[in-house]
Amino acid sequence: MADPLVTAAREILVESLAELRSAVAGLPPDDLNRRLAVEGSNPMAVIVAHALASTRSWVSLAVAAPLPPRDRPAEFETVADDGYLAWVDERIAECLAVLDGVEAFDTAREGVAPWTSDPDEPLTAGWALLHAISHLGEHVGHAQLMRDLLVGGHAGSMTGSE
């Protein structure tokens, strides 16, 4: 029987990842690659790529799964093409697969996150799991807002990708 905390986390992740997918579904690459007219903003394709890579990494750390290879700077250079939604679906499946078969969860177990600014700082599994869910939720909100701006006809406040 799976740990109740892991079961709850998986349910929250399933819902959040579905919302993230829904935000990009049906949008053409031009919209996914559009930047807000604000200096330093990221297009939706970048936000979603970062959210998925981050989620998989933090969940892996939380459950002591092998950490996936991660090139955090490359996440911020993502450019969507016609295969982007299929790519998103593959990343979602990878995020959820990390939790498959996890039966025991030790919230106090420690690990390190090599992609952080302090890669040697020990973090607890409980913190990593909560951070994964919180961080994903933040980016789901970003993606939903961007979709509303694009689909709602308010793209005048946005510019083409550079």
VOPAGU-2260 file (C-alpha; in pm, 1 decimal, decimal comma):
REM VOPAGU-2260
SITE   aa  ch    i         X         Y         Z
SITE  MET   A    0       0,0       0,0       0,0
SITE  ALA   A    1     135,5     341,0     -97,9
SITE  ASP   A    2     219,6     601,2     163,2
SITE  PRO   A    3     -85,9     830,4     212,2
SITE  LEU   A    4     127,6    1143,3     169,1
SITE  VAL   A    5     265,7    1015,7    -161,6
SITE  THR   A    6     -87,0     924,5    -273,9
SITE  ALA   A    7    -209,9    1274,6    -190,8
SITE  ALA   A    8      89,7    1435,8    -361,2
SITE  ARG   A    9      29,4    1228,7    -674,2
SITE  GLU   A   10    -336,5    1335,6    -684,7
SITE  ILE   A   11    -237,8    1702,4    -653,9
SITE  LEU   A   12      30,9    1661,6    -919,5
SITE  VAL   A   13    -209,0    1487,0   -1159,3
SITE  GLU   A   14    -453,5    1777,1   -1126,7
SITE  SER   A   15    -188,1    2048,9   -1155,2
SITE  LEU   A   16     -13,9    1885,2   -1450,7
SITE  ALA   A   17    -349,3    1848,5   -1629,2
SITE  GLU   A   18    -411,7    2220,5   -1574,1
SITE  LEU   A   19     -64,9    2301,1   -1708,8
SITE  ARG   A   20    -131,1    2089,5   -2017,9
SITE  SER   A   21    -469,5    2253,9   -2065,8
SITE  ALA   A   22    -302,7    2595,9   -2066,5
SITE  VAL   A   23     -89,2    2506,3   -2370,2
SITE  ALA   A   24    -329,5    2276,1   -2555,9
SITE  GLY   A   25    -450,9    2418,1   -2883,7
SITE  LEU   A   26    -216,6    2716,6   -2886,2
SITE  PRO   A   27       3,8    2755,5   -3193,1
SITE  PRO   A   28     382,1    2775,5   -3151,1
SITE  ASP   A   29     378,2    3150,5   -3219,6
SITE  ASP   A   30     159,3    3205,5   -2913,8
SITE  LEU   A   31     360,8    2964,4   -2699,1
SITE  ASN   A   32     678,9    3154,7   -2789,3
SITE  ARG   A   33     533,6    3504,0   -2737,5
SITE  ARG   A   34     691,7    3720,6   -2466,8
SITE  LEU   A   35     510,4    3970,3   -2249,3
SITE  ALA   A   36     606,1    4325,6   -2331,6
SITE  VAL   A   37     784,8    4338,8   -1997,2
SITE  GLU   A   38    1164,8    4323,9   -1991,8
SITE  GLY   A   39    1289,4    3981,6   -1885,5
SITE  SER   A   40     958,4    3799,1   -1915,4
SITE  ASN   A   41     943,7    3440,7   -2036,8
SITE  PRO   A   42     712,2    3292,8   -2297,9
SITE  MET   A   43     468,5    3019,8   -2198,9
SITE  ALA   A   44     681,2    2750,9   -2367,8
SITE  VAL   A   45     968,4    2839,8   -2133,4
SITE  ILE   A   46     751,8    2855,6   -1821,0
SITE  VAL   A   47     601,6    2513,3   -1893,0
SITE  ALA   A   48     938,7    2354,1   -1978,8
SITE  HIS   A   49    1087,6    2489,7   -1656,9
SITE  ALA   A   50     787,8    2382,8   -1447,8
SITE  LEU   A   51     805,4    2026,8   -1580,8
SITE  ALA   A   52    1181,9    1989,8   -1538,0
SITE  SER   A   53    1166,7    2138,6   -1190,8
SITE  THR   A   54     875,8    1919,9   -1083,1
SITE  ARG   A   55    1044,4    1601,6   -1198,9
SITE  SER   A   56    1369,8    1699,2   -1026,0
SITE  TRP   A   57    1212,4    1795,5    -692,2
SITE  VAL   A   58     982,6    1491,0    -683,8
SITE  SER   A   59    1278,2    1264,6    -764,3
SITE  LEU   A   60    1476,2    1417,4    -479,7
SITE  ALA   A   61    1178,5    1378,3    -245,8
SITE  VAL   A   62    1134,3    1006,2    -307,4
SITE  ALA   A   63    1504,5     920,0    -346,2
SITE  ALA   A   64    1464,6     834,1    -714,8
SITE  PRO   A   65    1762,0     888,4    -944,0
SITE  LEU   A   66    1785,4    1256,5   -1025,4
SITE  PRO   A   67    1710,2    1323,3   -1391,4
SITE  PRO   A   68    1967,2    1503,7   -1602,1
SITE  ARG   A   69    1883,0    1871,3   -1590,2
SITE  ASP   A   70    2012,3    2171,3   -1780,6
SITE  ARG   A   71    1830,1    2452,3   -1602,6
SITE  PRO   A   72    1965,6    2732,8   -1825,8
SITE  ALA   A   73    1847,7    2543,1   -2136,7
SITE  GLU   A   74    1493,2    2533,9   -1994,0
SITE  PHE   A   75    1485,3    2911,8   -2037,5
SITE  GLU   A   76    1581,0    2884,0   -2404,9
SITE  THR   A   77    1291,3    2652,8   -2496,4
SITE  VAL   A   78    1119,5    2726,2   -2826,0
SITE  ALA   A   79     790,8    2550,2   -2899,9
SITE  ASP   A   80     726,5    2386,6   -3235,0
SITE  ASP   A   81     442,6    2173,9   -3373,4
SITE  GLY   A   82     551,8    1880,4   -3152,4
SITE  TYR   A   83     546,0    2079,4   -2829,3
SITE  LEU   A   84     223,7    1933,3   -2686,0
SITE  ALA   A   85     350,8    1576,9   -2741,9
SITE  TRP   A   86     674,6    1678,3   -2569,5
SITE  VAL   A   87     470,9    1818,8   -2276,0
SITE  ASP   A   88     276,0    1491,8   -2253,5
SITE  GLU   A   89     602,1    1293,7   -2233,9
SITE  ARG   A   90     738,6    1517,8   -1957,5
SITE  ILE   A   91     411,2    1489,1   -1761,7
SITE  ALA   A   92     429,0    1109,3   -1782,6
SITE  GLU   A   93     789,2    1121,2   -1658,3
SITE  CYS   A   94     692,6    1340,4   -1361,4
SITE  LEU   A   95     416,6    1103,2   -1255,1
SITE  ALA   A   96     621,5     788,4   -1316,3
SITE  VAL   A   97     864,6     899,9   -1045,6
SITE  LEU   A   98     593,7     831,7    -787,6
SITE  ASP   A   99     498,1     488,6    -923,9
SITE  GLY   A  100     570,4     215,8    -671,6
SITE  VAL   A  101     669,9     448,5    -385,8
SITE  GLU   A  102     529,5     277,0     -78,9
SITE  ALA   A  103     720,5     439,7     206,0
SITE  PHE   A  104     805,5     805,3     237,7
SITE  ASP   A  105    1051,1     934,2     496,9
SITE  THR   A  106     986,7    1307,1     523,8
SITE  ALA   A  107    1308,2    1356,6     724,4
SITE  ARG   A  108    1542,0    1181,1     477,2
SITE  GLU   A  109    1792,5    1431,9     343,0
SITE  GLY   A  110    1931,8    1488,4      -2,4
SITE  VAL   A  111    2086,2    1766,6    -205,7
SITE  ALA   A  112    1962,5    1944,7    -515,9
SITE  PRO   A  113    2258,6    2006,1    -748,7
SITE  TRP   A  114    2057,1    2253,5    -961,0
SITE  THR   A  115    2014,6    2502,7    -673,0
SITE  SER   A  116    2232,0    2798,2    -578,2
SITE  ASP   A  117    2364,1    2595,9    -282,2
SITE  PRO   A  118    2402,3    2243,1    -422,1
SITE  ASP   A  119    2554,0    2110,2     -98,8
SITE  GLU   A  120    2274,1    2225,3     132,8
SITE  PRO   A  121    2085,1    1925,2     269,9
SITE  LEU   A  122    1710,5    1938,5     215,6
SITE  THR   A  123    1450,9    1706,2     363,2
SITE  ALA   A  124    1233,2    1487,2     145,9
SITE  GLY   A  125     926,0    1651,2     295,4
SITE  TRP   A  126    1051,3    1996,6     199,0
SITE  ALA   A  127    1136,8    1880,9    -154,2
SITE  LEU   A  128     790,9    1729,9    -208,3
SITE  LEU   A  129     608,8    2036,5     -77,4
SITE  HIS   A  130     833,2    2262,1    -284,8
SITE  ALA   A  131     762,4    2057,9    -599,2
SITE  ILE   A  132     387,5    2101,9    -552,5
SITE  SER   A  133     407,5    2469,6    -456,8
SITE  HIS   A  134     644,5    2564,3    -739,1
SITE  LEU   A  135     436,2    2378,4    -995,8
SITE  GLY   A  136     119,5    2553,9    -875,9
SITE  GLU   A  137     286,5    2891,5    -916,9
SITE  HIS   A  138     375,1    2816,8   -1278,5
SITE  VAL   A  139      32,6    2668,1   -1353,6
SITE  GLY   A  140    -110,4    3005,0   -1253,2
SITE  HIS   A  141     137,8    3185,5   -1477,9
SITE  ALA   A  142      48,3    2965,4   -1773,4
SITE  GLN   A  143    -325,8    3005,5   -1715,7
SITE  LEU   A  144    -293,7    3383,7   -1700,0
SITE  MET   A  145     -86,8    3389,5   -2018,5
SITE  ARG   A  146    -344,0    3172,5   -2195,4
SITE  ASP   A  147    -622,7    3406,2   -2082,1
SITE  LEU   A  148    -431,1    3701,6   -2226,9
SITE  LEU   A  149    -368,2    3522,1   -2555,6
SITE  VAL   A  150    -710,5    3365,8   -2606,9
SITE  GLY   A  151    -903,1    3654,4   -2455,1
SITE  GLY   A  152    -776,1    3889,6   -2721,1
SITE  HIS   A  153    -552,9    4090,1   -2490,3
SITE  ALA   A  154    -236,6    3993,9   -2675,8
SITE  GLY   A  155    -183,8    4360,3   -2758,0
SITE  SER   A  156      15,8    4372,3   -2434,7
SITE  MET   A  157     243,3    4103,9   -2572,0
SITE  THR   A  158     515,8    4099,4   -2834,6
SITE  GLY   A  159     646,0    3833,7   -3070,9
SITE  SER   A  160     928,6    3605,7   -2964,4
SITE  GLU   A  161    1281,2    3736,6   -3008,9
